[in-house]
């Protein structure tokens, strides 16, 4: 009986999680307003630049985020001026009352020099719709709101100087020049998003 309850619980948990967005999919929930660290509400549509949008599912404490987030800042510096908007979304709904609270998000963003939107995904609606499972988990949309890349930031979280495949940067460069994206889908590595049952 305990085994049956466990299996049913697993099915229920995973049942609320959508499949990961397919490449070519349209930007979902682009009009949903979320509270940003600025104190204002923002949607994906508003965060988007004229040439696209980079969405990163992130948080405050995951060791993988900590290793990669300096590269968030570098990506924003390089590409926001080229018309690619950027937003990080915190979907860890079970820790919104503690380590992922809005106050902690504001402090974390200030400490790390965030130069992009950082918003709370209330109810983890967007994470579920995107099929995001990890922090960080990255999705890149082009000017036509179509998904052109999903996965990891690059191929070496621990040692930035040893990165051989800067997946996101290469994908954005290819997108902006109309070239083929060599690695359009990679495996997102990181902590699991903290969904409520």
C-alpha positions in Angstrom: 0.0 0.0 0.0 2.8 2.4 0.9 4.4 1.7 -2.5 1.2 2.5 -4.3 0.8 5.8 -2.4 4.4 6.7 -3.2 3.8 6.0 -6.9 0.6 8.0 -7.0 2.3 10.9 -5.2 5.1 10.8 -7.8 2.6 10.8 -10.6 0.8 13.8 -9.1 4.0 15.7 -8.7 5.2 15.1 -12.2 1.7 15.5 -13.6 1.7 19.2 -12.9 5.0 19.6 -14.7 4.7 20.2 -18.4 7.1 18.7 -21.0 10.0 20.9 -21.7 9.2 23.4 -24.5 10.1 22.1 -28.0 12.4 24.2 -30.1 10.3 26.5 -32.3 7.6 26.8 -29.6 6.0 30.2 -29.1 6.9 32.2 -26.0 4.3 31.0 -23.3 2.6 33.3 -20.8 4.2 36.4 -22.2 1.6 38.7 -20.6 1.7 37.3 -17.1 2.9 40.0 -14.6 5.4 39.0 -12.0 6.9 41.0 -9.1 10.4 42.1 -9.9 13.1 43.2 -7.5 12.5 46.8 -8.6 9.2 46.6 -6.8 7.3 46.8 -10.1 5.5 44.0 -12.0 7.0 42.9 -15.3 6.0 40.3 -17.9 8.2 38.4 -20.4 6.7 40.5 -23.1 7.9 43.7 -21.4 11.4 42.2 -20.7 11.9 41.2 -24.3 14.1 43.3 -26.5 13.6 44.0 -30.1 15.8 41.1 -31.1 14.8 38.5 -28.6 14.6 37.4 -25.0 16.8 35.3 -22.7 14.8 33.6 -19.8 16.8 32.0 -17.0 15.1 30.0 -14.3 17.3 30.8 -11.2 17.3 31.3 -7.5 19.4 32.7 -4.6 21.2 29.7 -3.1 21.8 26.8 -5.6 25.5 26.1 -5.9 25.2 25.8 -9.7 23.6 29.2 -9.9 26.3 30.7 -7.7 29.0 29.3 -10.1 27.2 30.5 -13.2 25.6 33.8 -12.2 28.6 36.0 -13.0 28.1 34.9 -16.6 24.4 36.0 -16.4 25.8 39.5 -15.7 28.3 39.2 -18.6 25.6 38.1 -21.0 23.4 41.0 -20.0 26.2 43.5 -20.5 27.0 42.1 -23.9 23.6 41.5 -25.4 21.0 43.9 -23.9 22.6 46.7 -26.0 22.1 44.4 -29.0 18.3 44.2 -28.4 18.2 40.9 -26.5 16.2 41.4 -23.3 16.9 39.3 -20.2 15.0 38.1 -17.2 15.8 35.6 -14.4 12.8 33.9 -12.8 12.8 32.5 -9.3 10.3 29.6 -9.2 11.3 28.0 -5.9 7.8 28.3 -4.5 8.5 26.1 -1.4 11.2 28.5 -0.3 9.6 31.9 -1.1 9.0 32.3 2.7 12.7 31.9 3.5 15.9 31.8 1.3 14.0 32.8 -1.9 11.9 35.6 -0.4 11.6 38.8 -2.4 13.8 40.6 0.3 16.5 37.9 -0.1 16.2 38.2 -3.9 16.7 41.9 -3.8 19.8 41.5 -1.5 21.2 38.7 -3.6 20.8 40.7 -6.9 22.4 43.8 -5.4 25.3 41.7 -4.0 25.9 40.0 -7.3 25.5 43.1 -9.5 22.5 41.9 -11.4 21.8 44.2 -14.4 18.6 42.5 -15.6 15.1 41.7 -14.4 14.9 39.2 -11.5 11.3 38.3 -10.8 9.3 35.9 -8.6 7.4 33.3 -10.5 4.4 33.0 -8.1 3.0 29.5 -8.1 5.9 28.5 -10.4 3.4 29.0 -13.3 6.0 29.8 -15.8 8.4 27.0 -14.8 5.6 24.5 -15.2 4.6 25.9 -18.5 8.2 26.0 -19.8 8.9 22.5 -18.5 11.9 24.0 -16.6 13.3 21.6 -13.9 16.7 23.1 -12.9 18.4 26.2 -11.7 19.8 27.5 -13.9 17.6 26.4 -16.9 17.9 28.7 -19.9 15.5 29.5 -22.7 16.3 31.8 -25.6 13.5 33.3 -27.9 14.1 35.2 -31.1 12.4 38.4 -32.3 9.4 36.3 -33.5 9.0 34.9 -30.0 10.1 31.4 -31.1 12.3 29.2 -28.9 15.7 28.8 -30.5 17.8 27.5 -27.6 17.3 25.7 -24.3 19.6 24.2 -21.7 22.8 25.2 -19.9 24.7 28.5 -19.9 27.9 26.8 -21.1 29.9 23.6 -20.7 31.9 24.4 -17.5 30.1 25.8 -14.5 33.1 25.3 -12.2 35.9 26.9 -14.3 34.8 29.8 -16.5 38.3 30.1 -18.0 38.0 26.5 -19.3 34.7 26.9 -21.1 35.0 25.4 -24.6 31.3 25.7 -25.6 29.6 29.0 -24.5 26.2 27.6 -25.5 24.1 30.7 -24.8 26.5 33.3 -26.2 27.0 31.2 -29.3 23.2 30.8 -29.7 22.6 34.5 -29.3 25.4 35.4 -31.8 23.9 32.9 -34.3 20.4 34.2 -33.7 21.4 37.8 -34.3 23.2 37.0 -37.6 20.6 34.5 -38.9 23.0 31.6 -38.7 22.3 28.1 -37.6 22.6 27.5 -33.9 25.1 24.5 -33.6 23.9 23.4 -30.1 20.3 24.4 -29.9 19.4 22.0 -27.0 21.7 21.0 -24.2 21.2 19.4 -20.8 20.4 21.9 -18.0 22.5 21.1 -14.9 21.7 22.4 -11.5 19.4 22.1 -8.4 15.9 21.0 -8.9 13.3 23.7 -8.9 11.4 23.6 -5.5 7.8 23.0 -6.7 4.9 22.5 -4.2 3.1 19.2 -4.5 
